[in-house]
Amino acid sequence: MLQQKAPWYFLFLLILAGESVFILPFVLARVFRPTVLDAFGLDNVQLGLCFSVYGIVALLSYLFGGPLADKYPPRKLIAVALWMTALGGIVYSTFPSYSVLKILYGYWGFTTIFLFWAPMIKATRVWGGTSSQGKAFGFLDGGRGLVGALFGTLGVLVFALFISSEISAASIVEKRDAFRYVILISSGIVVLVGIAVWFFMRLDSKIEKEIILDKITLTQVGEVLRLPSVWLLMVIILCAYVGYKITDVFSLYAQDVMQYDQVQSAQVGTFLLFIRPVVGVLIGVLADRTHTTLWLFLSFIISFLGAVLFATGIISSSSTVLFFMSILIIATGIYAARSLYFAVMESGKIPLVLTGTAVGLISLVGYTPDIFAGPAMGYLLDSAPGAEGHQNVFWMLAVFSFVGGIASWLYYRSYKK
């Protein structure tokens, strides 16, 4: 394993790129979910199916893109991924039909995963060295959360700026026009980040030689599959990622249950994004000082408790303080798990040079919620409109948090030394 050699600005560019690439397909839909549904004429199930198309393409992209990260420098793959993703933003800004929107999400499944995901994880492991894996991945996810929050804040400001009337009285045409500016500005920023990555996110030539293989063989793939840590991480990431997908509904919960308008609902989504950087940084520092695997287990416990708070229905439109406290609890658990699940690769004895291949195989199972979580949430929300549908979604989260807790406990017991 390499010692920490890459400079701080290398991690900064990774953070910037790591969230920018997902702004168009995910962050805007998370912050502006009610607006997206109105502007594109979708219901929750249809939006969920768009995410499913993304997930199906991503599934194959994880498998074949992983080994690619072990063969080429991360800088080039990440920059091209950013530029290709931004091109999709131009199509998105035309408010295409539902059929075209599904194709667009499939395209984004390729650009954001095949060329991007494994290179980002591998580059983060390189930066973390032997002793700072928790810090590296905590800062990565926390920093990505901050970038997402800033994008969300900028988006809300731009959206509000271009709505000339009261938001509650704004027409679909006015909402579309305002949201188009949000999309185009976001796309432009993604292009600029790609340029910065291409020119500045360089590794020393000696480091590049150590982390790149000329050829990936089936023997090496088999070597990765024989590691128990790889199989446990598949389950851990699957359960944690369901939690992350469920954060998409908080802005809709604010509208449906708390009776907020669309701007206020978007502000709730942005508030959630600001929790993520704080949790990422704190959990990363704590994990490096103690047991990263133990903190991963505790994060699932916290997520489970937060899910039960929402699922029992005790949070109503008159419980504003309890609503935000519960968001804080559930987000802490979800974001802590997300910050740490790749940070435990080092303790799980996964070789650095095969990181891309391992990430590809783990992600093949771990990120299947991209396929099923969206439609499942959409079905639960639309089949029982209002508070009941949201409670069912959080019961779903409670179940996955419980299973993730068991898997992370087994990982801790196996690799705590």
N, C-alpha and C positions, 0 to 999 in steps of 0.2 A: 504493500500500500504506500502511495506517495505521501510525503510530508506536505504540509500546507505551503504552497509556493505561489499560487495565483494571487494577484493583488485584489484589494477590496473593490475596485471599480469593475472587476470581472464579475463579482457576485452582484453588484448593482445592476449591470447590464442584463444578467440572467434574470433578476427579479423583474426588471422592466419588460423584458421580452416574455417572461413566463406568464404574465397576466395580460399583456397587450394582445397576444394571439387569441385569447378567449373572449375578448371584449365583445366582438360582433356576434358570435354564435350564442354566448351565454350571459355575460354580465348585463348587457342592455335588456335582455328578456327577463332577467332577475329583478332589476331595478324598476323597469317599466312594464311589468307583466300585464296589468290591466290595459295599458295603452297599446301594447303589442297585439293583444287579443282584439281590441277595437279596430286598430288601424289595418290589420291584415284580414279582419273578418273571420277570426278563428274562435273555436271553443277550446277548453282545456285539453280535451282528448286529442284534437288535431295538432295543437302545439306540442303535446307529448309525443305524437307520432313523428313530428319533425325531428325531435331529439332522438327518437328511436332509429331513424334513418342514419343520423349522425353516428349513433352507437354501433350500428351494423358495419358501416364502412370503417369506423375506428377500430373495431375488433380485428379485422384483417390487417389494418395498418399497424396495430401494436405488434402483431406476430412478425410481419415482414420488415417493419421499420426498426425494430429492436436491434437485430444484427447490423443494420445499416449504420447505427450509431457506434458500433465497434470497429467500423471500417473507415469512416470519414471524420474529419475534425468537426466538433460541435458548432463552431462559429458559422460555417458555410450553410449547414443544414438549417440552423435556426433562422438565419437571415432570409433565405429563400422561402421558408415557411411563412414568415411574417408578410412578405410581399404578396405571396399568393393568396393569403387570407384576406388581405386588404382589398384585393381585386373583387372578391366576393361581396364586399361591402357596397360596391357600386351597384351590383344587381339588387342587393337588399334594399337600397335606397329607392328603388323604383316600385316598391310594394308589389312584388310579383304575385301571381296566382298561387294557390295552395300547392298545386302540382310542382310548379317551378321552385317554390320555397323548400319542398322536400328534397329536390335535386341539389339545391344550394347547400342545405345542411349535410347532404352526403359529400359534397365537394369539401366543405369545411372539415368533415370527419377525416378526410385525407390530408389536407394541408396542415391541420393542427396536431395530428398524431404521427403519421408516417414519417414526416420530415423533422418533427419537433420534439415529441415527448421524451423518448429515450435519450437523445442528445442533451436535453436539459437536465435530466436526472444524473446522467454520467458526469456532466460538467460540474454539478453541485457536489458530487462525491469527491471529485478531484480537488475542488476548493476546500472541502472540509478536512482533508488529510486524515491522519490516524486518530486524532483526539477531538475533533470539532464537528462530528457528523450531526449531532443534535443542533448545534448552533447553525450549521450550514443550511439544514433543511428547515429549521425553525425560522431563520431569517428569510429563506426563500419564500416559504408560504406566508409568513407575516408580511413581508415586503410586497408580495403579490396581492395580498389583501389590501394593503395601503394603496397600491396602484389602482386596484379595482375600485376602492372607495373614492379616490380622486377622479377617476373616470366617471363614476356614478354621480358625484357631486357636480362635475362639469356638465354632464348630460342633463341633470335636473335644471341647472342654471340656464343652459341653452334652450331647453324645452320651454321653461317658463318665460324666457325672453321673447320667444317667437309665438307665444299664445297671446293674442291681442285682447281677448275677452276673458271673463271669469272661466276657470278651468271646468267648472260644473256645467257651464253653458256653451263650451266650445264644441264646434261641429267636428265630424270625422275628418273633413277636409283640413280644418285648422290643425288638428292633432297630427295628421299625416305630414303636413308641411313642416311643423315644428320638429317632429321626430326625424324627418329626412335630414335636417341640419345636424342633429345629434349623430346620426349614422355616418354622414360624410366627414364630419370633423374627427370622429373616432377613427375612421379609415385612414385619414391623412396622418394622424399621429402614429398609427401602426407602421406605415411606410417609413416614417422618420426613425422609428426605433430599429427597424430592419437595417437601415443605413448605418446607424451607430454600431450595431452588433457586427456587421461585416467588417468595418474598419478598425474597431477598437477591442473586440473581445477575443484577443489572440492569446494563445498559450505558448510557452517556451517550446522550441522545437524538440528538446529532449523529453519534455513531458508528453508531447503529442506522440512520439515514437513509443513510449511506454504504455500508452492507453489505447493504441490502435493496432488492430490485427490485419494482416494482409488477406486472410481468408478465415471464414467461420465454418467449422466442420460439424457434422452430426455428432461426433464424439464429444465436442465441447457443449453442444445442446444437451446431450445426455448427462454430462457432468453437472450442469445446472439443475436439471430435473431430479437428480438424485439427492439434492439438498432438502432436508425437511423444512428449513426456513422458507424456501420458495413456496411450498404448498400452504404453509400457515399464512404467509403474506397474501396469498390469493384470497383467502377467506377474510382476513383482517381488512384488506383494502376494499373488498366488495361491500362489507358491512359499513365501513366508514364512509364510503362514497355514496351509499344510499342516504346517509345523514346529510352529506353535503348537497345532494340533489334536492332534498326536502327543504333546504334553506330558500329555494326558489319560491316557495309559497308564502313566505312571511309578508311580502307586500300585498298579496291577494288576501291574506288573513286580516291585514289591517283594514282593507276595504270591506270585506264581507262580514267580518265579526265586530271589528272595532268602529266601523262606519266612517272611515277616513275617506277623503277625496283622493283623486289620482296623484296629485302632487305630494300630499301628505303620505300616501302609500309608498311612493317612490323614495321619500325621505326615510321611511322605516327600513326599506331595503338598503339604502346607503348607510344608515346607522349600523346595520348588521355587518356591512363591509368594514367599518372602522374598528369593530371588535377584533377582527381577524389578525391585523398586524400586531396588536398588543399581545394577544394570546400566543402567536407564533414566536415572537422574540422571547417572551418570558419562559415559555415551555422549552424552547431550544437551549437557553442558558441553564435552566434547572436540570434538564435531561443529561447534559454533558457532565454535570457535577455529581449525579447519582446514577440511577439505572434508567436508560432510555426506554427499555422494554417495560419497566414498571409504570412509568408515566403514560405509556400507551394504554396499558390496562385501565388505569385510573380515568383516562379520558373517556373511555366507553361507559364507565360507571356514571360519570357526570352527564353524558349525553342521554343515558337511559332515564335518569332522574328528571331531566328537563323535558323529555318526551312525555313522561307520565303526567307532568304538570299541565301540559297542553291537552293531552288525550282525555283527561278526566273532566274537562269542560268547566273548570273553575274560573277560567279567564273570560270575562265578558266585556262588553263595550264600556262598562263603568269601572273597569279595573285597570286603568292606564298604568299605574305604578307596577302592579303585578305583571302586566303584559311585558313591560320593558325589562323587569327583573328576570322573568322566565326566558326571554330572548337571550339575555346575558348568560344565563346558566347553560342553555342548550347550545348556544354558539361556542361557548368555552370548550365544551366537550367535543363538539364536531370539529372545530378548528385545531384543537390540540391533537386529536387523532390524525388529522390530515397532515399536520406538520411533522409528525413522527414516524409514519408508517414506512417511509423509505429511509429514514435515519437509522433504522435497526438493521439494514442490510449488512453493515460492517460487522456487527455482533453476530449476525447469522452466518458468517463465514462465506459470503458471496464474493468471488474474486472481482476486483475492480475492472480488470481488462475485459471481463464478460458481463459487465453491468448492463449494457444495452440489450444483450440477449436475455438476461434474467428479467429485466424490466418488461421486455416484450412478452415473455411467457407469463409473468405474474399478472400483467395488465390484461391479458387475454381473458382471464376470469375476473380479476378485480374490478374492471371497469364495465362489466356487463350491465350495471345499472343504467348506463347510457341508453341501453335498449329497452329495459323493462320499467325503470322507475318513472319516466315521464307518463306513459300511458296508464300505469297503475295509479299514480297520483291523480291524473285527469279523470279516470273512472271513479275513484273514490270521491272526488270533489263534485263531479257532475251528477252522480247517482244519488247524492244526499246533499243538495245545495245548502249553503250556510254553515253554521257552526258544526253540525254533525259530520259533514264531509271532511272538514279540517281535523276534527278529533280522530276520525278513522285514519287519516294520513299519519298522525302522530303515534297512533298505536302501531302502525307499520314501522315507524322509526324505533319504537321501544323494542320490538321483536329483533330487529337487526342489530341494535346496540347490545342486546343481551347475548346474541350469538357471537358478535365481535369481541365482547368482553371475555367469553370463554376461550376463543382462539388466541387472544393476546395474552391471557394468563398462561396458556400452554407454551407460548413463545418465551415468556418471561422465565418460566420454570426450566425451559430447555437451554436458554442462553444467558442466564443472569450472571454467569461467571466469566 
